[in-house]
Amino acid sequence: MNAIKTFLFVLMAGILFHCSPKTMGGLSEEEYDVWKQKKKELTPENYKALVEENDSLSEENLQLSEKETYLNQVIERKDNEIDRLTSQVSKIKSEGPNQNTASDAADPWDTGVAFRVQLAAFDDFDLRELTENGSDLKIIDQDGYIKYVLGQFRDYEMADKFKKKLRKIGVNEAWIVPYKDGKRVPLKEVLTEVID
């Protein structure tokens, strides 16, 4: 019985000897010795800088993870919008060419100069479902933003009054955006045409 205990003791000692801290960390003995020497050469200031850099990188990693989550949500909303629009296109195609759709009729506001008041431009807030019943609120996807435009005016002063009323009730970022023949144009391009 003592021989078995002695054999087991020698076996355990051999295993522990071969599983030293050098080999248990996944480093070879040479790598362990090199890193041990580098650790000895490390000053407290260098160690502090490494810890601060690690903390900074951890924070940056967290922020990037949050941004990735946000962007995945944006992608999901865009995919849903694509699905909705694809469904609408399929529905229009299935109705046949003889059916008149609202898009076939020319919008009188798309000819000549018109002014609209843009309420806001968001890249992460979507109110499209509110405009499906023919509201005067228009939603435009452009330059990575979802732009909300309310009202249509032939007269710049009327558009300006509407903008001022919106600002008075708290829509502080409302501003006038001009359109000519249905396309957005710079204000200076059309202002001389409408103000005499």
N, C-alpha and C positions, 0 to 999 in steps of 0.2 A: 504494500500500500504506500509506503514511503517512497518507493521508486517511482510510482505513478505521480505522486505529488511533486517530487523533484523534477520529473520530466515536464509536467505541466507548468511548473514555475519557470524552468529554463525556456520553454516554448513561449510563454507570455512575455518574458523579458526580451526574447529575440524579436517578437512582434513589436513590442513597444520601442525597442532600439531602432528598428527599421521605419517606424512611424514617428519620426521626430518632427518637431515643428517645421523643420526645413522641408520635409516631404508632404506633410499634412496640408499645407497651404496651397498645394498645386505647383510649387516652384521646385526646380531642380536645386541641388545643393549649391551649385555655382551661382544660380540666380538669387538664392536666399542670401548667400554671402555678399553679393553685390548690393542688394537692396538693404541689407543690414548696415553696410558701410555707408550708403547714401543717407540712411536714417541717422547715423552718428554725426554726419557732416551737416545735417539740417539744423539751422539756428531757430530759436523761438520765433523770430520775425518771419522767417521763411515758412515755418509751420503755420503761423497765424494767417499768412497770405494764402496758403493752400486751403486752409479751412474756410476762409472768407470766399475764395474763388469757388469752392465746392458749394457753399451756401448760395452764392449768386447763380451758379449754373443750375442748382436745384430749383430756385425760384423761376429762372428763365424757362426751365423745362415745364414747370407747372403752368406758366402763362401760355406757353406754346400748346400745351395739352388743352387748355381752356379755349384757345383760339381755334384749334382743330375741331373741338366739339361744336363751337359756334358755326364754323364754316360747313361742317357736316349738316347742321340744321338748315343753313341757307341752301345748300345743295338739295336737301330733301324738299324744301319749299319750291325750289325751281323745278325739280322733277315733278312735283305735284301739279305745278302750273303747266308744264309741258303736257302731262297726261290730260289735264282739263282742256287745253287748247286742241290737242289731238282728237279728243272726243268731240269737240265742237266741229272740227273740220270733217270728221267722219259723218256727223249728223247732217251737216250742210251738203256733203256729197250724196248722202243717201236720200235727201229730199228731192234730188234731181235738178236738172238745169232749168226746168220751167218754173220752179218756185222762186219768187222774188224774196230776197233777203234784205235786211236793213242796210247791209253793206253795199247793195246794188244802187241804192238811192244816193244821189250826190248830196253831201252836206253843204248847205248854203254858207256855213261858216268857214269852209275850206277854200273860198274864193275871196280875193281881196285881202285887206289888212284887218286883223281881228286881234283883240287883246284878251288874255286870260290872266287870272291871278293864281300864281302857283303858291300853294299853301306850305308845302314842305317837300323834301327829297330825302328818303330813307333808304338804307341798304338792308335793313333788318326788320321792317315793320310793314305788313301788307294788309290793305283794306279792300282789296279787289271785289270781294263778295258783296260789298255795299253798292257797287256801281252796276250790277247786272240788271237792274230794273229800269234802265234808261235815265239814271240820274245825270244831272249836269256836272257831276264830279267826274273828272277824267283821270285815269291812272296810266302813266306812261313809264315803261321800262327803258332807261337810257343811261349809258355811261356807268353801269353798275349801280344805279340808284332807281328806286321806285318813286316817281314824282307824282304828286297829287295836285291837280289843277281844277279850280272851281270858277264857274262863270264864263260867259263869252260876251264881249262888248265890242261894238264898232267904234265907240267913242273912248278915247284915252282918259278923259276926265272922269267918266263914269267908272271905268276900271280902277282909276286911282281912288275914287271915293269908296268903292267896295273894298279895296286893299286897306284903306285907312280904318274902315269899320271893323274889318277882321283883326287888325292890329289892336284896335281899341278893346276888343273882347278877349285879347290874349294870344292871338295867333301872330306872334311877333316876327316870325320869319316869312310872312306873306310878302310877295313881290309880284310885279307885273311882268308877264312874259309875252312878247308879241309873236304872232303867227302871220305868215303871208302865204296865201294859196295852200293852206293846210300844213305848212312847214314852219318850224320855229326859226326865227331870225333875230339878229341883234336889234335892240331897241333903237339905236341911232339910225339904222337902215330904213325904218318906216316912220319914225317920229315926224319927220318933215312932211310926209304925205298926209298925215291926219291932223296936224296942228298948223293952222294958217293964221 
